[in-house]
Amino acid sequence: MSPVRFNSTTPTSEITNKLTQFTEDAITTSTMTSDQLGYLQSIGMGEGYGPTAIIERMLEFTHVYTGLPWWGTILAATVITRVFMFPLYMKASANTAKMTKIKPQLDATAQQMRVAETMQERTEASFARTKLMKEHGIKMSHGFLPFIQIPFAYGFFQALRKMANHPVEGFSTQGTAWFTDLTQVDPYLGLQIVAGTIIMGQFKIGGETGAMNMSPVMQKFIYLAPVLSIFVTKGFSAAVLLYFAANASFSFLQAIVLRSKYFRRFFKMPPISKPPPSASGAQNQSLGDWWKDFSKTTQQTTTSKMQQSDRKLAAMQKRRQDTTKNFIKRR
C-alpha cells in the first residue's frame, strides 16, 4: 500500500503575504496628534488610575489646553502639582518649628525610653513624651506629610520615562536649550548638575519645609546624595531629568518662602528658631565626635539591656530554686 502524501493547495507566496499582513496590522499607529486629547490613550498610555496613568493624563491635558511645547508642559505640570501640595508642607513646617523649640526635652524623653529597664519605666517615658508634644501642639502625623509627594514623583518618573521611550510625538523636537531632544540623555550632564546643586542649597537652608531639624553631621551625609545622583541618573532621558531639575527648583523656592518671617507671621505659623544648645554640645561636634558619642550611647544602651536581662534571668532561677525546695519539703 503506497503512502498517501497530503500537499497544501495554498501557494507558499500567499501564506507569506498573509503572515506579513498580520504582522503589520499588529503594530497599530495612531492617526491622532499629541495636541489632541486621547492621543496617549490611542498609543496605550494614560489608562487606569495608578500614579503613572494619572500623571500621563495630566501632562496631556496641560499640553493640549496650554499649547506649550513638551518641555514647557513638564515644567507647568510640575508647578501645578507642587502648588497643590504646598499647604501640606506648611503644616509640616509649622510642626517642625514646634519640635525644634523643645528638642532638648524630646531628646531627654527618648533617652529615657532607650535606657528604661522595666515596662513601667518605658510607659512613663512614653507618656511624658506624648504629654509634652500635646502641650506644644505637635502632631507626629504632620511630620509625614511631605512624603505625600512620593506617589507623584514616582508617577512623573514612570510617565516621562515611558513617553520618552515610545517616543510620544514631539518629544524628540520640543525640548529647549541644549536638550532639544527629550528622548535622549543630556550629553553635558547639565540637568543633573543643576538639580544636584539646587538640592544641596535646599538642604542648606532647611529642606523643603524650611525648618528641617537635622544634626550637622547628618546634613554632611545628605550633601553627598545629590553628587552621587549625578552618576546614577546619567543614563536617564532629558524629559525625566527636566522634571528632577524643575521639582528641585520649586522645592528650593518653597523653602525660601517658608523661611520668610513675614510669610509665617501672615499665616500665623510659629517662627523658625535654632534648636537650643544641648549639654553635650552636639551642634558643633565634628564627625569623629559624633561617632564617639553614638558609639558610647549604643554601648550604654546595650549594657543596660544586658544587665536587665541578667537580673530577669537571676530572678527566674531564684524562683525555680524556691519552687524546687518547696516541692522537696512537701515530699
Backbone hydrogen bonds in HBPLUS format (Angstrom, degrees):
<---DONOR---> <-ACCEPTOR-->    atom                        ^
c    i                          cat <-CA-CA->   ^        H-A-AA   ^      H-
h    n   atom  resd res      DA  || num        DHA   H-A  angle D-A-AA Bond
n    s   type  num  typ     dist DA aas  dist angle  dist       angle   num
A0014-GLU N   A0011-PRO O   3.17 MM   3  5.42 128.2  2.45 100.0 112.5     1
A0015-ILE N   A0011-PRO O   3.32 MM   4  6.77 153.2  2.40 147.2 153.8     2
A0016-THR N   A0012-THR O   3.04 MM   4  6.34 161.7  2.07 153.8 158.7     3
A0017-ASN N   A0013-SER O   3.04 MM   4  6.22 154.5  2.10 142.8 149.3     4
A0018-LYS N   A0014-GLU O   3.05 MM   4  6.28 153.9  2.12 145.0 151.7     5
A0019-LEU N   A0015-ILE O   3.01 MM   4  6.29 158.8  2.06 152.6 157.9     6
A0020-THR N   A0016-THR O   3.01 MM   4  6.18 159.9  2.05 149.3 154.8     7
A0021-GLN N   A0017-ASN O   2.93 MM   4  6.10 157.2  1.99 145.4 151.8     8
A0022-PHE N   A0018-LYS O   2.99 MM   4  6.21 152.0  2.07 145.9 152.9     9
A0023-THR N   A0019-LEU O   3.07 MM   4  6.32 157.1  2.13 148.0 153.4    10
A0024-GLU N   A0020-THR O   3.09 MM   4  6.33 158.3  2.14 149.8 155.2    11
A0025-ASP N   A0021-GLN O   3.06 MM   4  6.24 149.4  2.16 142.8 151.0    12
A0026-ALA N   A0022-PHE O   3.08 MM   4  6.26 138.3  2.26 141.8 152.3    13
A0036-GLN N   A0033-THR O   3.11 MM   3  5.76 143.0  2.25 127.0 127.0    14
A0039-TYR N   A0036-GLN O   3.25 MM   3  5.86 151.5  2.33 137.5 136.5    15
A0042-SER N   A0038-GLY O   3.00 MM   4  6.18 141.9  2.15 141.2 151.6    16
A0042-SER N   A0039-TYR O   3.01 MM   3  5.05 121.6  2.36  95.0 110.4    17
A0043-ILE N   A0040-LEU O   3.15 MM   3  5.33 147.1  2.26  99.9 109.5    18
A0045-MET N   A0040-LEU O   2.72 MM   5  4.93 158.9  1.76 145.6 141.7    19
A0044-GLY N   A0041-GLN O   3.14 MM   3  4.97 163.4  2.16 104.3 106.0    20
A0054-ILE N   A0050-GLY O   3.00 MM   4  6.16 163.1  2.02 160.0 165.2    21
A0055-ILE N   A0051-PRO O   3.06 MM   4  6.19 162.9  2.09 147.7 152.0    22
A0056-GLU N   A0052-THR O   2.95 MM   4  6.16 155.2  2.01 148.8 156.3    23
A0057-ARG N   A0053-ALA O   3.02 MM   4  6.28 160.0  2.06 149.2 153.3    24
A0058-MET N   A0054-ILE O   2.93 MM   4  6.16 153.6  2.00 145.1 153.4    25
A0059-LEU N   A0055-ILE O   2.84 MM   4  6.06 160.0  1.88 153.0 157.3    26
A0060-GLU N   A0056-GLU O   3.04 MM   4  6.28 154.3  2.11 143.8 150.9    27
A0061-PHE N   A0057-ARG O   2.90 MM   4  6.14 165.8  1.92 154.3 157.4    28
A0062-THR N   A0058-MET O   2.96 MM   4  6.13 167.2  1.98 152.3 156.0    29
A0063-HIS N   A0059-LEU O   2.91 MM   4  6.02 158.3  1.96 145.8 152.1    30
A0064-VAL N   A0060-GLU O   2.91 MM   4  6.06 160.9  1.95 154.1 158.7    31
A0065-TYR N   A0061-PHE O   2.93 MM   4  5.95 172.6  1.93 156.2 158.5    32
A0066-THR N   A0062-THR O   3.07 MM   4  5.74 147.5  2.17 138.7 145.8    33
A0067-GLY N   A0063-HIS O   3.18 MM   4  5.58 138.4  2.36 123.9 133.7    34
A0072-GLY N   A0069-PRO O   3.07 MM   3  5.35 116.9  2.48 104.4 119.2    35
A0073-THR N   A0069-PRO O   2.83 MM   4  6.07 148.7  1.93 152.6 163.2    36
A0074-ILE N   A0070-TRP O   2.99 MM   4  6.20 155.8  2.05 150.5 154.4    37
A0071-TRP N   A0174-GLN O   3.20 MM 103  6.35 144.2  2.33 172.2 175.7    38
A0075-LEU N   A0071-TRP O   3.28 MM   4  6.56 158.8  2.32 140.7 145.8    39
A0076-ALA N   A0072-GLY O   2.89 MM   4  6.07 166.2  1.91 150.9 155.0    40
A0077-ALA N   A0073-THR O   2.89 MM   4  5.99 166.6  1.91 152.5 156.2    41
A0078-THR N   A0074-ILE O   3.06 MM   4  6.14 151.6  2.14 141.4 149.2    42
A0079-VAL N   A0075-LEU O   3.02 MM   4  6.29 160.3  2.06 152.0 156.7    43
A0080-ILE N   A0076-ALA O   2.95 MM   4  6.17 163.9  1.97 153.7 158.1    44
A0081-THR N   A0077-ALA O   3.08 MM   4  6.20 160.7  2.11 144.0 148.7    45
A0082-ARG N   A0078-THR O   3.02 MM   4  6.24 162.3  2.05 150.1 154.9    46
A0083-VAL N   A0079-VAL O   2.87 MM   4  6.01 157.7  1.92 154.5 160.4    47
A0084-PHE N   A0080-ILE O   3.10 MM   4  6.24 154.0  2.17 142.6 149.5    48
A0085-MET N   A0081-THR O   3.22 MM   4  6.53 140.5  2.38 139.9 149.8    49
A0086-PHE N   A0082-ARG O   3.03 MM   4  6.05 116.7  2.44 138.8 154.3    50
A0086-PHE N   A0083-VAL O   3.23 MM   3  5.06 149.3  2.33  96.9 106.0    51
A0088-LEU N   A0085-MET O   3.02 MM   3  5.55 132.3  2.25 115.3 127.4    52
A0089-TYR N   A0086-PHE O   3.01 MM   3  5.16 120.6  2.37 101.8 116.7    53
A0090-MET N   A0086-PHE O   3.04 MM   4  6.40 143.5  2.18 149.9 161.0    54
A0091-LYS N   A0087-PRO O   3.21 MM   4  6.54 153.4  2.28 144.2 149.2    55
A0092-ALA N   A0088-LEU O   3.05 MM   4  6.36 158.1  2.10 144.8 151.1    56
A0093-SER N   A0089-TYR O   2.83 MM   4  5.95 153.5  1.90 144.6 151.6    57
A0094-ALA N   A0090-MET O   3.01 MM   4  6.23 158.6  2.05 147.8 153.0    58
A0095-ASN N   A0091-LYS O   2.98 MM   4  6.18 157.4  2.03 147.0 153.4    59
A0096-THR N   A0092-ALA O   2.93 MM   4  6.13 154.6  2.00 145.9 152.7    60
A0097-ALA N   A0093-SER O   3.00 MM   4  6.21 155.8  2.06 147.1 153.2    61
A0098-LYS N   A0094-ALA O   3.16 MM   4  6.42 152.5  2.24 144.4 151.0    62
A0099-MET N   A0095-ASN O   3.06 MM   4  6.36 154.1  2.13 145.4 152.5    63
A0100-THR N   A0096-THR O   2.91 MM   4  6.12 153.4  1.98 149.9 157.1    64
A0101-LYS N   A0097-ALA O   3.30 MM   4  6.46 147.1  2.41 139.3 146.4    65
A0102-ILE N   A0099-MET O   3.23 MM   3  5.50 133.3  2.46 101.6 112.6    66
A0103-LYS N   A0100-THR O   3.37 MM   3  4.98 167.2  2.39 103.7 102.5    67
A0106-LEU N   A0102-ILE O   3.06 MM   4  6.36 159.9  2.10 156.5 163.0    68
A0107-ASP N   A0103-LYS O   2.82 MM   4  6.02 160.0  1.86 159.3 164.8    69
A0108-ALA N   A0104-PRO O   2.95 MM   4  6.16 147.2  2.06 142.0 151.1    70
A0109-THR N   A0105-GLN O   3.07 MM   4  6.40 157.3  2.13 148.3 153.0    71
A0110-ALA N   A0106-LEU O   2.99 MM   4  6.20 153.5  2.06 146.0 153.8    72
A0111-GLN N   A0107-ASP O   2.95 MM   4  6.16 151.1  2.03 144.3 151.6    73
A0112-GLN N   A0108-ALA O   3.00 MM   4  6.26 151.0  2.09 144.4 152.4    74
A0113-MET N   A0109-THR O   3.04 MM   4  6.31 148.7  2.14 142.8 150.5    75
A0114-ARG N   A0110-ALA O   3.08 MM   4  6.36 144.1  2.21 139.8 149.5    76
A0115-VAL N   A0111-GLN O   3.07 MM   4  6.32 154.6  2.14 151.2 156.4    77
A0122-ARG N   A0118-THR O   3.12 MM   4  6.47 159.6  2.16 150.0 155.2    78
A0123-THR N   A0119-MET O   2.92 MM   4  6.09 156.6  1.97 147.4 154.2    79
A0124-GLU N   A0120-GLN O   2.91 MM   4  6.12 157.8  1.96 149.3 155.2    80
A0125-ALA N   A0121-GLU O   3.00 MM   4  6.20 158.0  2.05 147.0 152.7    81
A0126-SER N   A0122-ARG O   2.90 MM   4  6.06 158.2  1.95 147.2 153.6    82
A0127-PHE N   A0123-THR O   2.85 MM   4  6.01 155.1  1.91 146.7 153.8    83
A0128-ALA N   A0124-GLU O   2.94 MM   4  6.12 154.2  2.01 143.4 150.4    84
A0129-ARG N   A0125-ALA O   3.00 MM   4  6.23 153.5  2.07 145.1 152.0    85
A0130-THR N   A0126-SER O   2.95 MM   4  6.18 163.1  1.98 149.9 154.3    86
A0131-LYS N   A0127-PHE O   2.89 MM   4  6.05 161.4  1.92 149.7 155.0    87
A0132-LEU N   A0128-ALA O   2.95 MM   4  6.09 155.6  2.01 143.0 149.7    88
A0133-MET N   A0129-ARG O   3.02 MM   4  6.27 160.7  2.06 151.7 156.2    89
A0134-LYS N   A0130-THR O   2.96 MM   4  6.14 154.4  2.02 147.1 154.6    90
A0135-GLU N   A0131-LYS O   2.98 MM   4  6.16 155.8  2.04 148.4 154.3    91
A0138-ILE N   A0133-MET O   2.85 MM   5  4.95 171.3  1.85 152.8 150.4    92
A0137-GLY N   A0134-LYS O   3.20 MM   3  5.05 165.7  2.22 103.1 106.7    93
A0142-HIS N   A0139-LYS O   3.14 MM   3  5.62 138.5  2.32 108.6 118.5    94
A0143-GLY N   A0140-MET O   3.04 MM   3  5.42 143.7  2.17 106.9 117.4    95
A0144-PHE N   A0141-SER O   3.13 MM   3  5.56 154.7  2.20 108.5 115.8    96
A0145-LEU N   A0142-HIS O   3.31 MM   3  5.24 162.8  2.34 101.2 106.3    97
A0147-PHE N   A0144-PHE O   3.08 MM   3  5.62 146.4  2.19 114.1 123.5    98
A0148-ILE N   A0145-LEU O   2.95 MM   3  5.67 166.7  1.97 125.6 128.7    99
A0149-GLN N   A0146-PRO O   3.30 MM   3  6.21 174.8  2.30 121.6 123.2   100
A0150-ILE N   A0147-PHE O   3.10 MM   3  5.59 164.9  2.12 114.6 119.3   101
A0153-ALA N   A0149-GLN O   2.80 MM   4  6.01 161.9  1.83 160.9 166.7   102
A0154-TYR N   A0150-ILE O   2.89 MM   4  6.07 162.5  1.92 155.3 160.0   103
A0155-GLY N   A0151-PRO O   2.89 MM   4  6.03 154.1  1.95 140.6 148.3   104
A0156-PHE N   A0152-PHE O   2.88 MM   4  6.16 160.7  1.92 153.4 157.6   105
A0157-PHE N   A0153-ALA O   2.97 MM   4  6.15 165.8  1.99 149.1 153.3   106
A0158-GLN N   A0154-TYR O   2.98 MM   4  6.16 174.8  1.98 156.8 157.8   107
A0159-ALA N   A0155-GLY O   2.88 MM   4  5.84 161.6  1.91 148.0 154.3   108
A0160-LEU N   A0156-PHE O   2.94 MM   4  5.91 171.3  1.94 151.5 154.5   109
A0161-ARG N   A0157-PHE O   2.99 MM   4  5.99 150.5  2.08 141.4 150.5   110
A0162-LYS N   A0158-GLN O   2.97 MM   4  6.08 162.3  2.00 147.9 152.1   111
A0163-MET N   A0159-ALA O   2.90 MM   4  6.08 159.7  1.94 149.3 155.8   112
A0164-ALA N   A0160-LEU O   2.94 MM   4  5.95 147.7  2.05 139.3 147.2   113
A0165-ASN N   A0161-ARG O   3.01 MM   4  6.15 149.5  2.10 141.5 150.0   114
A0166-HIS N   A0162-LYS O   2.97 MM   4  6.09 140.4  2.13 146.0 155.2   115
A0168-VAL N   A0163-MET O   2.79 MM   5  5.22 150.0  1.88 155.2 157.3   116
A0171-PHE N   A0168-VAL O   3.06 MM   3  5.71 165.7  2.08 139.6 143.1   117
A0173-THR N   A0170-GLY O   3.18 MM   3  5.32 153.0  2.26 103.6 111.7   118
A0174-GLN N   A0170-GLY O   2.80 MM   4  5.46 145.5  1.92 160.0 163.7   119
A0182-LEU N   A0171-PHE O   2.84 MM  11  5.30 142.3  1.98 169.7 161.7   120
A0175-GLY N   A0180-THR O   2.89 MM   5  3.72 125.7  2.19 134.7 127.5   121
A0176-THR N   A0179-PHE O   3.28 MM   3  5.55 138.0  2.47 112.1 109.6   122
A0179-PHE N   A0176-THR O   2.91 MM   3  5.55 138.3  2.08 152.9 151.7   123
A0184-GLN N   A0181-ASP O   3.38 MM   3  5.82 162.5  2.41 110.2 115.0   124
A0239-ALA N   A0182-LEU O   3.15 MM  57  4.82 147.0  2.27 139.1 129.9   125
A0238-ALA N   A0184-GLN O   2.76 MM  54  5.89 141.4  1.91 148.2 149.1   126
A0189-LEU N   A0186-ASP O   3.30 MM   3  5.29 163.1  2.33 105.8 110.9   127
A0193-ILE N   A0189-LEU O   3.06 MM   4  6.25 158.4  2.11 147.5 153.4   128
A0194-VAL N   A0190-GLY O   2.93 MM   4  6.14 160.3  1.96 151.3 156.9   129
A0195-ALA N   A0191-LEU O   2.98 MM   4  6.11 170.5  1.99 148.7 151.4   130
A0196-GLY N   A0192-GLN O   2.88 MM   4  6.00 166.5  1.90 150.4 154.8   131
A0197-THR N   A0193-ILE O   2.92 MM   4  5.96 162.7  1.95 148.8 153.4   132
A0198-ILE N   A0194-VAL O   3.05 MM   4  6.20 162.8  2.08 151.1 155.7   133
A0199-ILE N   A0195-ALA O   3.00 MM   4  6.17 158.2  2.05 150.4 156.4   134
A0200-MET N   A0196-GLY O   3.10 MM   4  6.32 156.0  2.16 146.2 152.0   135
A0201-GLY N   A0197-THR O   3.09 MM   4  6.39 156.6  2.15 146.4 152.7   136
A0202-GLN N   A0198-ILE O   2.85 MM   4  6.08 146.7  1.97 145.6 155.7   137
A0203-PHE N   A0199-ILE O   2.99 MM   4  6.31 157.3  2.04 151.7 155.7   138
A0204-LYS N   A0200-MET O   3.05 MM   4  6.22 147.2  2.16 140.0 149.6   139
A0205-ILE N   A0201-GLY O   3.22 MM   4  6.51 142.7  2.37 143.8 150.8   140
A0207-GLY N   A0202-GLN O   2.79 MM   5  5.12 141.4  1.93 135.7 137.7   141
A0206-GLY N   A0203-PHE O   3.24 MM   3  5.16 160.5  2.28  99.9 105.6   142
A0212-MET N   A0206-GLY O   2.96 MM   6  4.63 146.0  2.08 115.2 123.2   143
A0210-GLY N   A0207-GLY O   3.15 MM   3  5.26 150.2  2.24 101.9 110.9   144
A0219-GLN N   A0215-SER O   3.07 MM   4  6.41 153.3  2.14 152.0 160.3   145
A0220-LYS N   A0216-PRO O   3.12 MM   4  6.39 145.0  2.24 141.0 149.0   146
A0220-LYS N   A0217-VAL O   3.12 MM   3  5.23 123.4  2.46  95.7 109.5   147
A0221-PHE N   A0217-VAL O   3.31 MM   4  6.74 149.4  2.41 143.7 151.2   148
A0222-ILE N   A0218-MET O   2.99 MM   4  6.28 155.3  2.05 149.0 156.1   149
A0223-TYR N   A0219-GLN O   2.96 MM   4  6.19 144.9  2.09 147.1 155.4   150
A0224-LEU N   A0221-PHE O   3.13 MM   3  5.56 146.0  2.25 105.8 115.2   151
A0225-ALA N   A0222-ILE O   3.06 MM   3  5.35 140.0  2.23 105.6 116.3   152
A0228-LEU N   A0224-LEU O   3.03 MM   4  6.32 161.2  2.07 158.0 163.3   153
A0229-SER N   A0225-ALA O   2.90 MM   4  6.09 145.7  2.02 148.7 159.2   154
A0230-ILE N   A0227-VAL O   3.29 MM   3  5.58 143.6  2.43 101.8 110.9   155
A0231-PHE N   A0228-LEU O   3.16 MM   3  5.66 131.4  2.40 109.3 119.4   156
A0232-VAL N   A0228-LEU O   3.21 MM   4  6.53 149.6  2.31 143.9 153.0   157
A0233-THR N   A0229-SER O   2.91 MM   4  5.92 157.5  1.96 151.4 154.6   158
A0236-PHE N   A0233-THR O   3.04 MM   3  5.34 169.2  2.05 117.0 120.3   159
A0241-LEU N   A0237-SER O   3.14 MM   4  6.45 166.5  2.16 153.0 157.0   160
A0242-LEU N   A0238-ALA O   2.79 MM   4  5.84 145.4  1.90 144.0 152.8   161
A0243-TYR N   A0239-ALA O   3.29 MM   4  6.56 150.3  2.38 140.0 146.6   162
A0244-PHE N   A0240-VAL O   3.08 MM   4  6.48 157.4  2.13 147.6 153.8   163
A0245-ALA N   A0241-LEU O   2.94 MM   4  6.19 162.3  1.97 150.4 154.2   164
A0246-ALA N   A0242-LEU O   2.89 MM   4  6.04 159.5  1.94 147.2 153.3   165
A0247-ASN N   A0243-TYR O   2.80 MM   4  5.89 166.2  1.82 157.5 161.1   166
A0248-ALA N   A0244-PHE O   2.97 MM   4  6.09 157.0  2.02 145.2 151.7   167
A0249-SER N   A0245-ALA O   2.97 MM   4  6.11 153.3  2.05 143.2 150.5   168
A0250-PHE N   A0246-ALA O   3.03 MM   4  6.29 160.8  2.06 150.3 154.5   169
A0251-SER N   A0247-ASN O   3.02 MM   4  6.21 156.5  2.08 144.0 150.8   170
A0252-PHE N   A0248-ALA O   2.97 MM   4  6.22 150.4  2.06 145.8 153.3   171
A0253-LEU N   A0249-SER O   3.05 MM   4  6.37 163.7  2.08 152.4 155.8   172
A0254-GLN N   A0250-PHE O   2.80 MM   4  5.95 154.1  1.87 149.2 157.6   173
A0255-ALA N   A0251-SER O   2.93 MM   4  6.14 152.4  2.01 143.6 150.2   174
A0256-ILE N   A0252-PHE O   3.12 MM   4  6.45 152.8  2.20 145.7 152.6   175
A0257-VAL N   A0253-LEU O   3.01 MM   4  6.29 159.7  2.05 150.0 155.0   176
A0258-LEU N   A0254-GLN O   2.92 MM   4  6.14 164.2  1.95 153.3 157.6   177
A0259-ARG N   A0255-ALA O   3.05 MM   4  6.14 125.4  2.35 137.0 149.9   178
A0259-ARG N   A0256-ILE O   3.27 MM   3  5.20 139.6  2.44  93.6 104.9   179
A0260-SER N   A0257-VAL O   3.09 MM   3  5.28 153.3  2.16 104.9 113.2   180
A0264-ARG N   A0260-SER O   3.05 MM   4  6.30 165.0  2.07 151.7 155.7   181
A0265-ARG N   A0261-LYS O   2.92 MM   4  5.93 148.4  2.02 135.8 144.7   182
A0266-PHE N   A0262-TYR O   2.96 MM   4  6.09 155.8  2.02 144.2 150.5   183
A0267-PHE N   A0263-PHE O   3.10 MM   4  6.34 157.6  2.16 149.8 154.9   184
A0269-MET N   A0264-ARG O   2.68 MM   5  4.71 168.4  1.69 149.0 150.8   185
A0268-LYS N   A0265-ARG O   3.25 MM   3  4.89 160.3  2.29  96.7 101.3   186
A0281-GLY N   A0278-SER O   3.09 MM   3  5.32 157.9  2.14 105.9 112.9   187
A0284-ASN N   A0281-GLY O   3.31 MM   3  6.05 153.7  2.39 116.3 121.4   188
A0285-GLN N   A0282-ALA O   3.46 MM   3  5.10 164.2  2.48  96.0 100.5   189
A0290-TRP N   A0286-SER O   2.88 MM   4  6.12 158.1  1.93 150.2 156.8   190
A0291-TRP N   A0287-LEU O   2.99 MM   4  6.22 154.4  2.06 144.1 150.8   191
A0292-LYS N   A0288-GLY O   3.02 MM   4  6.29 151.5  2.10 145.0 152.7   192
A0293-ASP N   A0289-ASP O   2.93 MM   4  6.22 163.5  1.96 153.6 157.4   193
A0294-PHE N   A0290-TRP O   2.83 MM   4  6.00 158.1  1.88 148.7 155.6   194
A0295-SER N   A0291-TRP O   2.88 MM   4  6.02 160.7  1.92 145.8 150.9   195
A0296-LYS N   A0292-LYS O   2.87 MM   4  6.04 155.7  1.93 146.4 153.8   196
A0297-THR N   A0293-ASP O   2.86 MM   4  6.04 164.1  1.89 151.1 155.0   197
A0298-THR N   A0294-PHE O   2.93 MM   4  6.09 160.8  1.97 147.6 153.4   198
A0299-GLN N   A0295-SER O   2.88 MM   4  6.03 156.8  1.94 145.1 151.6   199
A0300-GLN N   A0296-LYS O   2.90 MM   4  6.12 158.4  1.95 149.1 155.1   200
A0301-THR N   A0297-THR O   2.92 MM   4  6.12 160.2  1.96 149.3 154.7   201
A0302-THR N   A0298-THR O   2.89 MM   4  6.08 160.2  1.93 147.9 153.7   202
A0303-THR N   A0299-GLN O   2.84 MM   4  6.00 161.2  1.87 149.8 155.2   203
A0304-SER N   A0300-GLN O   2.90 MM   4  6.06 156.9  1.95 145.6 152.1   204
A0305-LYS N   A0301-THR O   2.97 MM   4  6.21 156.9  2.02 147.1 153.2   205
A0306-MET N   A0302-THR O   2.92 MM   4  6.17 155.9  1.98 148.6 155.5   206
A0307-GLN N   A0303-THR O   2.91 MM   4  6.12 161.3  1.95 151.8 156.4   207
A0308-GLN N   A0304-SER O   2.97 MM   4  6.13 153.6  2.04 144.1 151.7   208
A0309-SER N   A0305-LYS O   2.92 MM   4  6.18 154.2  1.99 145.7 152.5   209
A0310-ASP N   A0306-MET O   2.85 MM   4  6.11 153.7  1.92 148.3 156.0   210
A0311-ARG N   A0307-GLN O   2.96 MM   4  6.21 156.0  2.02 146.8 152.6   211
A0312-LYS N   A0308-GLN O   3.03 MM   4  6.30 156.4  2.09 145.7 152.2   212
A0313-LEU N   A0309-SER O   2.89 MM   4  6.08 158.5  1.93 148.3 154.5   213
A0314-ALA N   A0310-ASP O   2.88 MM   4  6.08 157.0  1.93 148.0 154.2   214
A0315-ALA N   A0311-ARG O   2.93 MM   4  6.11 155.7  1.99 144.7 151.4   215
A0316-MET N   A0312-LYS O   2.94 MM   4  6.20 154.4  2.00 147.0 153.9   216
A0317-GLN N   A0313-LEU O   2.97 MM   4  6.22 158.9  2.01 148.8 154.3   217
A0318-LYS N   A0314-ALA O   2.95 MM   4  6.16 155.0  2.01 146.9 153.7   218
A0319-ARG N   A0315-ALA O   2.99 MM   4  6.24 158.3  2.04 147.4 152.9   219
A0320-ARG N   A0316-MET O   2.96 MM   4  6.19 153.3  2.03 146.4 154.0   220
A0321-GLN N   A0317-GLN O   2.91 MM   4  6.16 155.7  1.97 148.0 154.3   221
A0322-ASP N   A0318-LYS O   2.88 MM   4  6.12 161.8  1.92 151.0 156.1   222
A0323-THR N   A0319-ARG O   2.92 MM   4  6.07 154.6  1.98 143.8 151.0   223
A0324-THR N   A0320-ARG O   2.94 MM   4  6.19 152.9  2.02 144.4 151.7   224
A0325-LYS N   A0321-GLN O   2.92 MM   4  6.20 159.9  1.96 153.3 158.1   225
A0326-ASN N   A0322-ASP O   3.00 MM   4  6.19 163.1  2.03 149.6 154.1   226
A0327-PHE N   A0323-THR O   3.01 MM   4  6.17 148.6  2.12 141.7 150.3   227
A0328-ILE N   A0324-THR O   2.99 MM   4  6.28 154.7  2.06 147.7 154.1   228
A0329-LYS N   A0325-LYS O   2.99 MM   4  6.23 158.5  2.04 151.3 157.0   229
A0330-ARG N   A0326-ASN O   3.10 MM   4  6.27 157.6  2.15 143.5 148.9   230
A0331-ARG N   A0327-PHE O   3.14 MM   4  6.40 142.6  2.29 140.1 149.8   231
A0331-ARG N   A0328-ILE O   3.16 MM   3  5.09 123.2  2.50  92.6 106.9   232
